[in-house]
Amino acid sequence: MTPKPRDSSHPQGRSDELSASSYAGLGIQFIAGIFLFLYLGKWIDSTLGTSPFAVIAGVFIGAAGSFYIGYRKLAAAQRRDDELHGRKHT
């Protein structure tokens, strides 16, 4: 049997689909952002003696920032996928 010729309209690989593997790090990034700001808040609290206010603020700032970055990454990927498949933005 002869191999089927490759369709030249699609680039090499599976770049025409949103793949789960390209977004596997979003959860790790989310947790890392929370922990980074949590420990920054602990340091601020120990330095200024304002326990637990900076820790609480750090957790919320880390979660909000990580969520925002993840949302922007997913929205950009969806926009690229829509353009690739000729769908209109809503």
RANOR-V887684 format. One record per residue. N is the residue number from 1. RES is the residue in one letter. SS is DSSP state (2 for helix, 1 for strand, 0 for the rest). PHI is phi as a letter, one per 30 degrees, with the letter a starting at -180 (* if undefined). OMEGA is omega in radians with two decimals (NA if undefined). Layout:
# RANOR-V887684
n,res,ss,phi,omega
N,RES,SS,PHI,OMEGA
N,RES,SS,PHI,OMEGA
This chain:
# RANOR-V887684
n,res,ss,phi,omega
1,M,0,*,3.08
2,T,0,c,3.14
3,P,0,d,3.13
4,K,0,d,-3.13
5,P,0,d,-3.12
6,R,0,d,3.09
7,D,0,d,-3.07
8,S,0,d,-3.14
9,S,0,d,3.10
10,H,0,c,3.11
11,P,0,d,3.13
12,Q,0,e,3.12
13,G,0,i,-3.07
14,R,0,c,-3.09
15,S,0,d,-3.14
16,D,0,d,-3.13
17,E,0,b,3.00
18,L,0,d,-3.11
19,S,0,c,-3.12
20,A,2,d,-3.09
21,S,2,d,-3.14
22,S,2,d,-3.14
23,Y,2,c,-3.12
24,A,0,d,-3.11
25,G,0,d,-3.12
26,L,2,d,3.12
27,G,2,d,3.11
28,I,2,d,3.11
29,Q,2,d,3.13
30,F,2,d,3.14
31,I,2,d,-3.14
32,A,2,d,3.10
33,G,2,d,3.12
34,I,2,d,-3.11
35,F,2,d,3.12
36,L,2,e,-3.13
37,F,2,d,3.05
38,L,2,d,-3.14
39,Y,2,d,3.02
40,L,2,d,3.08
41,G,2,d,3.08
42,K,2,d,3.13
43,W,2,d,3.11
44,I,2,d,3.11
45,D,2,d,3.14
46,S,2,d,3.14
47,T,2,d,-3.06
48,L,2,c,-3.12
49,G,0,i,-3.08
50,T,0,c,-3.06
51,S,0,e,-0.03
52,P,0,c,-2.98
53,F,2,d,-3.12
54,A,2,d,3.09
55,V,2,d,3.13
56,I,2,d,3.11
57,A,2,d,3.14
58,G,2,d,3.12
59,V,2,d,-3.13
60,F,2,d,3.11
61,I,2,d,3.11
62,G,2,d,3.13
63,A,2,d,-3.13
64,A,2,d,3.13
65,G,2,d,3.13
66,S,2,d,3.10
67,F,2,d,-3.13
68,Y,2,d,3.13
69,I,2,d,3.11
70,G,2,d,3.11
71,Y,2,d,3.14
72,R,2,d,3.13
73,K,2,d,3.14
74,L,2,d,3.12
75,A,2,d,3.12
76,A,2,d,3.11
77,A,2,d,3.12
78,Q,2,d,3.12
79,R,2,d,3.09
80,R,2,d,3.13
81,D,2,d,3.10
82,D,2,d,3.12
83,E,2,d,-3.14
84,L,2,d,-3.09
85,H,2,c,3.05
86,G,0,i,3.11
87,R,0,c,3.13
88,K,0,d,3.08
89,H,0,d,3.08
90,T,0,c,NA
